[in-house]
Amino acid sequence: MSLEFLEKFDVEKIFTIKDKQHKTNNNSNNDNETSNNGNNDVSIKMKIPKVDRPHIVDLCSTKKVLPKVLENVPLIYPSINYINYFIQVLQHLFLTIIFDWTAIITHPVNFLLTFVLFPMAAIILFLLEIILKFISFLNLDSNNESVLQSWSKLIPLTELLENLRSGMESLDQPLSSDIHKGFNLNRAQFLLFLSSVMYERNEKQVIKAHRIISKMKEDIKNINDEDLEQVHTILKESEKGISDQIKGFDLQFTSLSELNTLGGPYVGMFWSEKGNFITIACKGTTPTNFSEWLTNASFQRTDARSYLFGEVHQGFYSQLFPNNDYDSAKLNRNCPATRIIEAVNQKSEEIRLRKMNGNDNKETPLVNIYVTGHSLGGALANLLYGRLIKYPQCLGEHCILRDGTTFASPSIGDSDFAAEFSSLCNRSTEEYKTLWRIVCDSDIVPRVPIGHNNPKLRKYTQKIHIMNYFHVGEEIRFYQDGTRPSSMRDIFNDNKELIFFEHGLEWSEWRSLFGFYDPFDDKKHNIKSSFDPKYDMRLIPIERLLLPLIRNHMTHRYLVALEKSRDFFDNKNKVKGSDIIV
């Protein structure tokens, strides 16, 4: 037995060696048992479940961290990351001049923006590092409560659990020809819950496991079961904060990939042994994690055609895919995205085959695959969703891609990327999959990197322009004042017309040329619903110091914005656990 991956890592060799040893031991024990009493059902199995092995494989390919003696030295780790970021900025500016020295004449605005935004971002990030350290020192960002404990201060726990369970039930919903693409409020809240608990993992335990497995790689042949089981135990302990919170929903969780780094974003998988769905969740930006802010602040785009299309944000792309064409051209194409998809295929096959055996091999629905994430996790989820819609065949025969739902996602790609993404989403009216991109009111993160957020500008944007960033998916914006949500496709209007059906730019939309405006700014409805004042309760001390455009980025602010819109959804005719028809 071996891990079913195309790529071959040292850790996979470890599992292969151990499995062969177990098989040899099994045969020896079976021979002994047979000679004694004819009973040959004795077996020795590794205690590491197959579903947890991909994470250990991924850890093997994750780059090394600082020596342990330097890990706790103040400012060392973030400073090294900042220096690397600053070097990349200088390199980009230098190459821009070398390869396009006429840009100051041919593209003066773009040239000016490039040589103003990059240095300005470097200075702002330096100040941000100091501020984040100060916040952590004063413990202003701490909240020792679980997600459900915090959220129950805003919404009564009984009501909250009912909504979340209804959302989870909707994930089991099979494809049906009489149901059009729809947005489900309870499903969105449940996926927001999964995105939020992703922040609860103990990263120090993961780094500890990584150090152990790095030592194991130095002497593979002498690895024993106890070494592997120690790594597995530490990794499961790191996930205890997540497992404890999803236990009441009969859910299980495992991490899948560290995304080429430690202590930052990562990808995990939620599933239910009773249900028929798998949710791929990407962890977002930890407010005081400086390294993750560096990833967000990268303006450079990279050619993504090897795995996606167009050009995408280099920082996001490098988390999931090879950094250069040479890596992607190698026969051994290993990258986090590949390992994630293979792990999902493995688990979906296990779920469906078990259900087929229970149904006496009668018709069994395919396992539904959903993708979600918040903030940086939302950007990564969008890229992963793009990979799955471009190459649906990479998902196995036992599962099917359904909706993606992301929260507070920044822009991730250029006009070519956005156009191709839309084309693939609209490929067939018989395919019921949509990327829902949810925005909370004035949240600033969906407005970065600074780009032309208005789709009408797509045809005028030059390929090389630094502000050539566009959003993808169906945006729905929820408001903190109870205003009816706004959407690209008006989900409350029976005529199903796009909000932006008119041709040409209105005068108010010219501000989008400078990246600080998007069409929803002037499309807000006048209809409002009443809501409980406690929805606006502040759960974290630092909230009192933050402007609304930053405060509205927090996951609990997204929760209340969704909840404040419930009256508009409850007025629609829908069945519990099903989609709202739009």
Backbone torsions as a table, in degrees:
resi	resn	phi	psi	omega
1	MET	NA	144.0	177.2
2	SER	-148.3	162.4	175.9
3	LEU	-64.9	136.8	-174.4
4	GLU	-88.9	71.8	177.9
5	PHE	-123.3	149.0	175.9
6	LEU	-72.7	-38.7	-179.7
7	GLU	-77.9	154.0	-178.1
8	LYS	-118.8	108.4	178.1
9	PHE	-107.3	163.1	179.0
10	ASP	-58.8	-39.8	-179.2
11	VAL	-65.1	-34.8	176.4
12	GLU	-63.0	-37.0	176.9
13	LYS	-63.6	-35.5	177.3
14	ILE	-60.2	-48.4	180.0
15	PHE	-63.2	-39.1	-179.5
16	THR	-63.3	-45.1	179.1
17	ILE	-61.8	-46.7	-178.3
18	LYS	-65.4	-38.3	179.1
19	ASP	-65.1	-38.1	177.7
20	LYS	-65.4	-39.1	177.5
21	GLN	-63.2	-41.3	179.2
22	HIS	-65.4	-38.6	180.0
23	LYS	-65.2	-40.6	178.0
24	THR	-63.6	-43.2	178.6
25	ASN	-63.5	-39.8	178.7
26	ASN	-60.2	-46.7	-178.7
27	ASN	-62.8	-40.5	179.2
28	SER	-64.7	-44.7	179.6
29	ASN	-66.6	-37.5	180.0
30	ASN	-64.5	-38.8	178.8
31	ASP	-64.5	-39.7	-179.9
32	ASN	-66.4	-43.4	-179.7
33	GLU	-65.3	-38.6	-179.1
34	THR	-64.4	-41.8	-179.1
35	SER	-69.1	-24.2	-178.6
36	ASN	-87.0	-50.1	-174.3
37	ASN	-142.7	11.1	176.7
38	GLY	76.7	3.0	-179.1
39	ASN	-94.0	120.2	-177.3
40	ASN	-121.4	31.6	-178.2
41	ASP	-99.1	16.5	176.7
42	VAL	-74.7	134.1	179.2
43	SER	-142.2	147.5	175.6
44	ILE	-118.2	124.0	-178.0
45	LYS	-125.6	149.0	174.1
46	MET	-66.2	146.2	-176.7
47	LYS	-84.2	-4.1	-179.8
48	ILE	-87.3	114.0	178.9
49	PRO	-58.1	147.2	-177.7
50	LYS	-60.6	-32.8	-177.3
51	VAL	-68.0	-23.0	-178.8
52	ASP	-92.0	-9.7	-177.2
53	ARG	-68.4	-37.8	-179.4
54	PRO	-55.4	-33.9	-180.0
55	HIS	-66.3	-38.8	178.2
56	ILE	-66.8	-39.0	175.2
57	VAL	-59.8	-42.9	-178.6
58	ASP	-65.3	-39.9	-179.7
59	LEU	-58.6	-32.8	-179.2
60	CYS	-63.2	-31.2	-177.2
61	SER	-93.2	-2.9	-178.7
62	THR	-79.3	136.3	-175.5
63	LYS	-63.3	157.7	-177.9
64	LYS	-70.5	152.2	177.2
65	VAL	-100.4	-179.0	178.9
66	LEU	-63.3	154.7	173.0
67	PRO	-55.8	148.3	-174.6
68	LYS	-58.0	-34.4	-177.4
69	VAL	-67.2	-23.0	-178.9
70	LEU	-98.7	-8.9	-172.0
71	GLU	-61.0	-38.6	-175.1
72	ASN	-98.1	7.2	176.5
73	VAL	-73.3	123.9	-175.2
74	PRO	-53.5	133.5	172.8
75	LEU	70.5	-4.8	-176.6
76	ILE	-63.8	-56.4	-174.5
77	TYR	-64.6	-50.6	178.8
78	PRO	-63.5	-31.8	-179.6
79	SER	-67.3	-40.2	177.8
80	ILE	-62.4	-42.6	177.5
81	ASN	-63.1	-39.2	-179.8
82	TYR	-66.2	-41.3	178.1
83	ILE	-60.9	-42.9	177.3
84	ASN	-61.5	-41.6	178.1
85	TYR	-62.7	-44.2	-178.2
86	PHE	-64.0	-38.8	177.4
87	ILE	-62.8	-40.9	178.3
88	GLN	-63.4	-39.3	177.6
89	VAL	-61.1	-48.4	179.6
90	LEU	-62.1	-40.6	179.3
91	GLN	-62.7	-42.8	-179.5
92	HIS	-64.4	-43.6	179.6
93	LEU	-64.6	-40.4	179.5
94	PHE	-63.6	-47.1	-179.2
95	LEU	-67.3	-31.1	177.4
96	THR	-61.9	-42.3	179.4
97	ILE	-69.5	-42.7	-176.7
98	ILE	-62.8	-46.2	-172.9
99	PHE	-90.9	-14.4	179.7
100	ASP	-145.9	62.7	-176.3
101	TRP	-70.6	-13.4	178.0
102	THR	-87.9	0.3	-174.9
103	ALA	-59.9	-31.1	-179.1
104	ILE	-64.1	-21.5	178.0
105	ILE	-99.1	-45.9	-174.9
106	THR	-79.8	-33.1	-179.3
107	HIS	-134.8	66.1	-173.7
108	PRO	-61.7	-39.4	-179.2
109	VAL	-65.8	-46.9	179.9
110	ASN	-63.4	-40.2	178.6
111	PHE	-61.3	-45.1	-179.5
112	LEU	-63.9	-45.7	179.6
113	LEU	-61.2	-41.2	-179.3
114	THR	-61.4	-45.1	-175.6
115	PHE	-86.9	1.4	173.4
116	VAL	-107.1	-47.0	-175.4
117	LEU	-66.6	-42.6	-176.8
118	PHE	-64.5	-52.8	177.4
119	PRO	-62.4	-37.6	179.7
120	MET	-62.7	-42.4	179.0
121	ALA	-62.3	-39.3	179.6
122	ALA	-62.7	-41.5	179.5
123	ILE	-67.4	-44.7	179.9
124	ILE	-61.6	-40.1	179.7
125	LEU	-66.3	-34.7	176.9
126	PHE	-62.7	-44.0	177.7
127	LEU	-67.4	-36.2	179.9
128	LEU	-63.2	-38.5	178.7
129	GLU	-58.5	-42.3	179.9
130	ILE	-66.2	-42.4	-179.0
131	ILE	-64.8	-43.3	-178.6
132	LEU	-63.9	-39.7	177.4
133	LYS	-63.6	-38.9	179.6
134	PHE	-65.7	-41.7	178.8
135	ILE	-62.9	-44.5	179.5
136	SER	-64.6	-38.4	-179.7
137	PHE	-63.4	-39.4	-180.0
138	LEU	-83.7	-4.0	178.1
139	ASN	60.8	35.2	-178.0
140	LEU	-80.9	-13.6	-175.8
141	ASP	-103.1	9.1	-173.3
142	SER	-88.1	146.6	173.3
143	ASN	-156.5	102.6	-173.1
144	ASN	-80.8	-0.6	180.0
145	GLU	-81.3	156.0	174.3
146	SER	-72.3	167.3	179.7
147	VAL	-59.5	-46.0	-178.8
148	LEU	-65.4	-38.4	178.1
149	GLN	-63.0	-42.1	178.9
150	SER	-67.7	-47.1	-176.9
151	TRP	-66.0	-29.3	-178.9
152	SER	-69.2	-14.2	173.6
153	LYS	-75.1	-20.3	-178.6
154	LEU	-98.0	-41.2	-179.4
155	ILE	-126.6	132.8	178.9
156	PRO	-49.8	136.0	-172.4
157	LEU	-57.4	-41.6	-179.4
158	THR	-61.5	-45.3	178.9
159	GLU	-65.9	-41.2	179.8
160	LEU	-61.6	-47.0	-179.6
161	LEU	-64.5	-37.0	178.6
162	GLU	-63.5	-43.2	179.3
163	ASN	-65.6	-42.8	-178.7
164	LEU	-66.0	-41.0	179.6
165	ARG	-67.4	-36.3	176.0
166	SER	-63.6	-40.4	177.6
167	GLY	-64.2	-38.6	178.7
168	MET	-66.7	-39.1	178.2
169	GLU	-60.9	-33.9	-178.0
170	SER	-68.0	-22.2	178.9
171	LEU	-68.2	-22.9	179.1
172	ASP	-80.6	-11.7	-173.2
173	GLN	-59.7	123.9	180.0
174	PRO	-76.6	164.8	174.8
175	LEU	-63.1	142.1	-179.9
176	SER	-145.9	137.8	-176.4
177	SER	-70.6	-17.5	-177.2
178	ASP	-97.7	8.7	178.1
179	ILE	-118.9	121.5	-180.0
180	HIS	-86.5	171.2	175.8
181	LYS	-56.1	129.2	-178.4
182	GLY	-143.1	161.5	178.7
183	PHE	-106.2	129.5	-178.5
184	ASN	-114.2	117.9	-175.5
185	LEU	-64.6	-44.9	-179.6
186	ASN	-65.2	-37.4	177.1
187	ARG	-63.1	-42.4	179.0
188	ALA	-60.7	-42.3	179.5
189	GLN	-66.3	-37.7	179.0
190	PHE	-66.7	-42.2	178.4
191	LEU	-68.4	-31.3	173.6
192	LEU	-64.9	-38.4	176.9
193	PHE	-61.2	-45.8	178.8
194	LEU	-63.4	-40.7	178.1
195	SER	-63.8	-33.7	-177.9
196	SER	-74.2	-40.9	-178.2
197	VAL	-70.8	-14.7	176.1
198	MET	-61.6	-23.1	179.4
199	TYR	-76.4	-8.1	-171.8
200	GLU	-88.5	1.2	-179.2
201	ARG	-73.9	145.0	179.0
202	ASN	-85.9	102.7	-174.9
203	GLU	-69.8	-28.2	179.2
204	LYS	-64.3	-34.5	177.9
205	GLN	-67.4	-37.5	179.0
206	VAL	-64.9	-42.8	178.2
207	ILE	-63.5	-38.1	177.2
208	LYS	-61.9	-43.8	178.3
209	ALA	-64.6	-37.2	179.9
210	HIS	-63.8	-39.9	179.0
211	ARG	-64.3	-39.5	179.8
212	ILE	-65.3	-45.9	-177.0
213	ILE	-70.2	-25.7	175.6
214	SER	-66.2	-38.2	176.8
215	LYS	-69.7	-35.4	179.2
216	MET	-63.1	-35.7	-178.0
217	LYS	-64.5	-24.4	-178.1
218	GLU	-71.8	-20.9	-178.6
219	ASP	-147.1	72.6	-173.6
220	ILE	-61.9	-39.8	-171.9
221	LYS	-64.9	-24.8	-176.4
222	ASN	-100.9	14.8	177.6
223	ILE	-72.8	138.3	175.6
224	ASN	-117.7	171.9	-176.9
225	ASP	-58.1	-36.2	-176.5
226	GLU	-63.5	-35.2	178.7
227	ASP	-63.5	-48.0	-179.7
228	LEU	-65.1	-40.9	-178.7
229	GLU	-68.9	-29.9	176.0
230	GLN	-65.3	-44.4	177.1
231	VAL	-60.6	-46.0	-179.2
232	HIS	-61.7	-42.0	-179.9
233	THR	-62.6	-43.5	180.0
234	ILE	-63.9	-41.7	179.9
235	LEU	-64.9	-39.0	178.9
236	LYS	-70.1	-32.7	175.3
237	GLU	-64.9	-35.6	179.2
238	SER	-64.6	-26.0	-177.3
239	GLU	-95.0	3.7	-175.3
240	LYS	-60.1	-38.0	178.9
241	GLY	-61.5	-30.4	176.9
242	ILE	-79.9	-48.5	-176.4
243	SER	-59.8	-39.1	-179.1
244	ASP	-63.4	-33.3	-175.8
245	GLN	-83.3	-22.1	-178.4
246	ILE	-101.3	-4.6	-177.6
247	LYS	-58.8	-37.5	-179.6
248	GLY	-68.2	-12.4	178.4
249	PHE	-103.0	9.2	-177.2
250	ASP	56.6	37.9	178.8
251	LEU	-103.9	156.3	172.9
252	GLN	-125.7	158.0	-175.3
253	PHE	-143.4	145.9	168.4
254	THR	-147.1	144.4	173.4
255	SER	-74.3	149.3	-178.4
256	LEU	-116.5	-41.8	-175.4
257	SER	-151.9	141.9	175.3
258	GLU	-88.9	-0.4	175.1
259	LEU	58.1	44.2	174.1
260	ASN	68.7	12.8	178.8
261	THR	-151.9	166.8	178.6
262	LEU	-120.5	145.2	178.5
263	GLY	77.8	8.5	-179.4
264	GLY	-121.6	-139.5	179.3
265	PRO	-69.9	154.0	175.4
266	TYR	-153.7	170.1	-179.4
267	VAL	-122.0	137.9	177.5
268	GLY	-132.5	176.3	-175.8
269	MET	-135.0	127.8	174.5
270	PHE	-106.1	142.4	174.7
271	TRP	-156.6	163.9	176.6
272	SER	-124.4	132.6	178.6
273	GLU	-67.4	-24.2	178.9
274	LYS	-89.0	-25.7	-176.4
275	GLY	-89.2	-170.7	-177.8
276	ASN	-134.3	46.1	-178.0
277	PHE	-147.2	156.2	171.1
278	ILE	-131.5	133.4	177.3
279	THR	-114.8	121.4	174.6
280	ILE	-89.5	120.4	-177.6
281	ALA	-118.6	137.3	179.4
282	CYS	-112.6	129.0	-178.9
283	LYS	-75.3	140.2	-175.7
284	GLY	-93.5	-159.8	-176.1
285	THR	-81.2	122.2	170.5
286	THR	-74.7	125.8	-171.8
287	PRO	-51.9	-34.7	-176.6
288	THR	-103.4	13.9	178.2
289	ASN	-92.5	104.5	-174.5
290	PHE	-65.9	-35.8	-179.0
291	SER	-60.4	-38.4	-179.3
292	GLU	-71.5	-32.0	175.2
293	TRP	-66.4	-33.4	177.1
294	LEU	-64.1	-39.7	177.1
295	THR	-62.2	-43.7	-179.5
296	ASN	-64.8	-32.8	-171.7
297	ALA	-84.9	-0.1	179.0
298	SER	-72.5	129.9	179.5
299	PHE	-97.3	-18.2	-174.7
300	GLN	-65.5	144.1	172.8
301	ARG	-109.5	157.2	178.6
302	THR	-130.9	152.6	178.7
303	ASP	-66.2	118.4	-175.0
304	ALA	-106.4	11.2	-172.1
305	ARG	-67.8	-18.8	179.3
306	SER	-65.1	-33.0	-177.6
307	TYR	-125.3	-23.7	-178.3
308	LEU	-128.3	-118.1	179.3
309	PHE	-163.9	154.8	179.2
310	GLY	64.6	-153.1	175.8
311	GLU	-118.1	140.8	-179.4
312	VAL	-130.5	166.7	179.0
313	HIS	-54.3	122.0	-173.9
314	GLN	-62.7	-40.0	-179.2
315	GLY	-62.4	-42.0	179.8
316	PHE	-71.6	-43.2	-175.8
317	TYR	-61.4	-42.3	-175.7
318	SER	-69.1	-14.9	176.5
319	GLN	-73.3	-29.0	-173.9
320	LEU	-110.5	-30.4	-170.4
321	PHE	-126.2	165.0	178.1
322	PRO	-57.3	146.6	-174.9
323	ASN	-72.8	-22.7	-176.7
324	ASN	-145.3	167.3	-177.3
325	ASP	-64.7	-28.0	-179.8
326	TYR	-65.0	-44.2	178.7
327	ASP	-62.2	-40.8	-176.4
328	SER	-74.7	-18.7	-178.8
329	ALA	-88.4	-10.8	-179.1
330	LYS	-67.9	152.1	179.4
331	LEU	-62.5	-35.2	-178.7
332	ASN	-91.1	84.2	-173.0
333	ARG	-87.5	80.3	178.1
334	ASN	-104.1	131.7	176.9
335	CYS	-160.0	161.4	-178.2
336	PRO	-53.4	-41.8	-178.3
337	ALA	-60.4	-41.8	179.1
338	THR	-62.8	-44.8	-178.5
339	ARG	-66.8	-37.1	178.7
340	ILE	-62.5	-49.4	-177.7
341	ILE	-63.6	-41.1	178.9
342	GLU	-62.9	-40.0	178.7
343	ALA	-65.6	-39.5	177.8
344	VAL	-65.0	-42.4	177.0
345	ASN	-59.7	-43.0	-179.2
346	GLN	-61.0	-46.6	-178.1
347	LYS	-71.0	-39.4	180.0
348	SER	-64.6	-36.6	176.9
349	GLU	-63.7	-42.8	179.2
350	GLU	-62.0	-43.8	-179.4
351	ILE	-64.0	-47.3	-174.7
352	ARG	-70.6	-41.1	179.3
353	LEU	-63.6	-37.3	177.0
354	ARG	-64.2	-40.6	178.8
355	LYS	-69.6	-36.0	177.7
356	MET	-64.2	-39.6	177.4
357	ASN	-66.2	-36.4	177.6
358	GLY	-71.4	-23.1	179.6
359	ASN	-98.3	14.7	-177.1
360	ASP	56.3	39.4	177.0
361	ASN	63.4	20.7	174.2
362	LYS	-73.2	174.2	-177.6
363	GLU	-56.6	123.3	-178.2
364	THR	-122.8	127.5	-177.4
365	PRO	-63.8	152.9	176.3
366	LEU	-68.1	153.1	179.0
367	VAL	-75.1	127.0	180.0
368	ASN	-75.2	133.5	178.3
369	ILE	-113.0	122.7	177.8
370	TYR	-118.2	154.1	-179.9
371	VAL	-128.8	136.2	-179.1
372	THR	-150.5	166.7	178.2
373	GLY	173.1	158.9	-179.7
374	HIS	-121.5	137.0	176.0
375	SER	63.2	-123.7	175.5
376	LEU	-56.6	-36.7	176.2
377	GLY	-63.0	-33.4	176.6
378	GLY	-66.7	-39.9	177.3
379	ALA	-62.9	-44.4	179.3
380	LEU	-65.7	-38.4	177.9
381	ALA	-63.9	-38.3	178.0
382	ASN	-62.7	-42.8	178.9
383	LEU	-65.6	-42.6	179.8
384	LEU	-65.0	-38.6	177.4
385	TYR	-64.4	-39.1	177.4
386	GLY	-61.7	-39.7	177.1
387	ARG	-62.7	-40.6	-176.4
388	LEU	-72.9	-33.0	178.4
389	ILE	-80.4	-23.7	177.0
390	LYS	-75.9	-41.0	-179.7
391	TYR	-125.1	72.3	-179.3
392	PRO	-61.5	-20.9	-178.9
393	GLN	-70.1	-14.0	178.7
394	CYS	-72.3	-18.8	169.7
395	LEU	-80.6	140.4	-175.1
396	GLY	-71.0	-177.6	-176.8
397	GLU	-74.9	-7.9	-174.7
398	HIS	-103.0	2.0	-177.9
399	CYS	-140.4	165.0	-179.4
400	ILE	-142.4	137.7	-179.8
401	LEU	-74.6	130.3	175.3
402	ARG	-111.4	-142.2	-174.8
403	ASP	-76.3	155.5	166.0
404	GLY	-110.3	141.2	178.8
405	THR	-135.1	113.1	-177.8
406	THR	-121.2	152.5	-175.7
407	PHE	-123.8	131.9	174.4
408	ALA	58.8	35.5	-178.3
409	SER	-79.3	132.9	172.9
410	PRO	-75.4	171.4	174.1
411	SER	-65.6	146.6	-175.1
412	ILE	-125.8	-15.0	-174.9
413	GLY	-150.7	174.1	-177.9
414	ASP	-86.0	-173.1	-176.0
415	SER	-63.2	-37.5	178.5
416	ASP	-65.1	-41.5	178.5
417	PHE	-62.5	-47.0	-177.8
418	ALA	-63.8	-40.5	-179.1
419	ALA	-66.3	-44.3	-179.7
420	GLU	-67.1	-38.1	177.9
421	PHE	-59.9	-47.0	178.7
422	SER	-62.4	-39.6	-179.6
423	SER	-61.9	-42.3	-178.9
424	LEU	-70.8	-35.4	177.8
425	CYS	-67.4	-29.3	-178.2
426	ASN	-100.2	17.7	-173.5
427	ARG	-61.5	-37.3	-177.2
428	SER	-147.3	137.0	177.0
429	THR	-74.7	-9.4	179.7
430	GLU	-88.8	-8.7	179.9
431	GLU	-97.5	124.6	-174.7
432	TYR	-102.5	74.2	177.2
433	LYS	-141.0	135.4	-178.0
434	THR	-141.4	142.5	170.5
435	LEU	-95.6	107.7	178.0
436	TRP	-90.2	122.3	-179.7
437	ARG	-111.7	107.1	-172.4
438	ILE	-96.7	133.1	-178.9
439	VAL	-124.4	135.8	178.9
440	CYS	-99.0	100.8	171.3
441	ASP	48.2	-117.2	-172.2
442	SER	-93.3	13.8	-179.8
443	ASP	-45.1	127.0	-174.4
444	ILE	-79.6	-25.8	-173.6
445	VAL	-60.8	-42.1	176.8
446	PRO	-63.6	-8.0	179.1
447	ARG	-97.2	4.3	177.9
448	VAL	-124.1	156.1	-9.5
449	PRO	-57.3	151.8	-178.7
450	ILE	-56.8	123.6	-177.5
451	GLY	-153.2	-177.0	179.6
452	HIS	-90.3	89.9	-172.9
453	ASN	-72.3	-12.6	-179.6
454	ASN	-83.7	119.2	-179.3
455	PRO	-58.3	-24.1	-179.0
456	LYS	-65.7	-21.2	-178.6
457	LEU	-86.3	-4.0	-173.5
458	ARG	-59.1	-40.1	-176.0
459	LYS	-75.1	-14.7	-179.6
460	TYR	-97.1	-10.8	-172.7
461	THR	-80.1	131.2	177.1
462	GLN	-80.9	147.6	-174.1
463	LYS	-57.1	-40.9	-171.9
464	ILE	-85.8	-4.4	-173.5
465	HIS	-63.7	136.6	-177.7
466	ILE	-65.7	-25.3	-180.0
467	MET	-96.0	18.4	179.0
468	ASN	-78.7	68.9	176.8
469	TYR	-125.9	133.6	178.7
470	PHE	-136.8	149.7	177.7
471	HIS	-80.1	161.4	174.8
472	VAL	-125.5	163.4	176.3
473	GLY	85.9	178.3	179.5
474	GLU	-92.1	106.8	-179.9
475	GLU	-79.7	136.8	169.6
476	ILE	-127.8	123.9	-179.0
477	ARG	-106.7	126.0	178.0
478	PHE	-106.6	149.0	-171.4
479	TYR	-118.0	150.1	-178.8
480	GLN	-80.6	-14.6	180.0
481	ASP	-95.3	9.9	177.2
482	GLY	84.6	7.2	178.7
483	THR	-65.6	146.9	178.1
484	ARG	-57.5	134.0	-177.8
485	PRO	-58.0	150.8	174.8
486	SER	-106.2	150.0	-178.9
487	SER	-151.5	155.6	175.6
488	MET	-59.7	-43.6	175.1
489	ARG	-109.8	111.0	-171.1
490	ASP	-61.7	101.3	-174.3
491	ILE	-75.8	-3.7	178.1
492	PHE	-110.7	6.4	-176.3
493	ASN	-114.0	125.6	-175.6
494	ASP	-69.0	-18.0	-177.2
495	ASN	-81.5	-7.3	172.7
496	LYS	57.0	25.2	178.3
497	GLU	-83.8	151.2	175.3
498	LEU	-70.7	145.6	176.7
499	ILE	-62.1	-36.7	-173.4
500	PHE	-100.3	46.3	-176.5
501	PHE	-74.7	-28.5	-175.9
502	GLU	-68.0	154.0	-178.2
503	HIS	-94.6	153.9	176.6
504	GLY	80.0	167.1	-179.8
505	LEU	-94.7	135.3	171.4
506	GLU	-80.6	159.6	-177.6
507	TRP	-60.3	-37.1	-178.8
508	SER	-66.8	-19.5	-176.4
509	GLU	-87.6	-4.8	179.5
510	TRP	-66.5	-20.1	177.4
511	ARG	-62.8	-22.5	-179.1
512	SER	-66.2	-14.5	175.1
513	LEU	-61.1	-26.9	-177.0
514	PHE	-101.3	7.2	169.6
515	GLY	83.7	-5.6	-175.4
516	PHE	-101.0	12.5	-176.2
517	TYR	-136.0	142.4	168.4
518	ASP	-134.5	163.2	-170.2
519	PRO	-57.8	-23.7	-178.0
520	PHE	-72.0	-17.0	-177.5
521	ASP	-60.5	-32.2	-179.6
522	ASP	-111.8	13.8	-178.8
523	LYS	-111.8	14.8	-177.3
524	LYS	-68.5	135.7	-178.8
525	HIS	-76.4	162.9	177.0
526	ASN	-94.5	-10.1	-177.7
527	ILE	-80.8	131.3	179.3
528	LYS	-130.2	155.3	175.3
529	SER	-116.3	154.6	177.3
530	SER	-82.0	156.1	-179.5
531	PHE	-151.6	162.5	-179.7
532	ASP	-69.4	128.1	-179.1
533	PRO	-58.1	-24.7	-178.2
534	LYS	-69.4	-11.5	174.7
535	TYR	-60.0	-25.9	-177.1
536	ASP	-93.0	12.6	178.4
537	MET	-63.0	141.8	177.3
538	ARG	-91.9	127.3	-174.8
539	LEU	-98.2	-20.1	-177.3
540	ILE	-123.5	136.2	-176.2
541	PRO	-51.9	-39.0	-174.9
542	ILE	-67.6	-16.9	-178.8
543	GLU	-56.9	-34.0	-177.5
544	ARG	-66.4	-19.5	-177.3
545	LEU	-98.0	-6.0	-172.1
546	LEU	-98.0	145.5	172.4
547	LEU	-71.3	154.9	-179.7
548	PRO	-55.1	-35.9	-177.4
549	LEU	-67.1	-20.1	174.5
550	ILE	-97.5	-41.3	-179.3
551	ARG	-62.1	-35.8	-178.1
552	ASN	-71.4	-1.4	177.5
553	HIS	-83.2	-17.0	-175.8
554	MET	-70.4	148.3	-174.4
555	THR	-63.6	-36.9	-179.6
556	HIS	-70.5	-23.8	174.7
557	ARG	-72.7	-33.0	173.4
558	TYR	-65.8	-39.9	179.5
559	LEU	-58.4	-49.8	-176.1
560	VAL	-69.7	-32.9	177.2
561	ALA	-63.7	-40.9	175.8
562	LEU	-64.2	-43.3	-176.3
563	GLU	-67.8	-35.0	179.7
564	LYS	-65.4	-18.1	-179.7
565	SER	-94.2	1.7	-172.0
566	ARG	-58.1	-36.3	-179.4
567	ASP	-57.7	-36.2	-179.2
568	PHE	-70.9	-30.9	179.2
569	PHE	-82.9	-36.4	-178.7
570	ASP	-67.1	-19.8	177.4
571	ASN	-78.3	-9.4	178.0
572	LYS	-85.3	151.0	176.1
573	ASN	-80.7	114.0	-179.4
574	LYS	-150.8	157.8	177.3
575	VAL	-99.2	140.8	179.7
576	LYS	-54.5	130.1	178.7
577	GLY	83.9	4.3	-178.8
578	SER	-117.2	176.2	-178.0
579	ASP	-82.4	151.0	170.5
580	ILE	-78.2	128.8	-179.5
581	ILE	-76.1	129.9	-178.5
582	VAL	-124.3	NA	NA
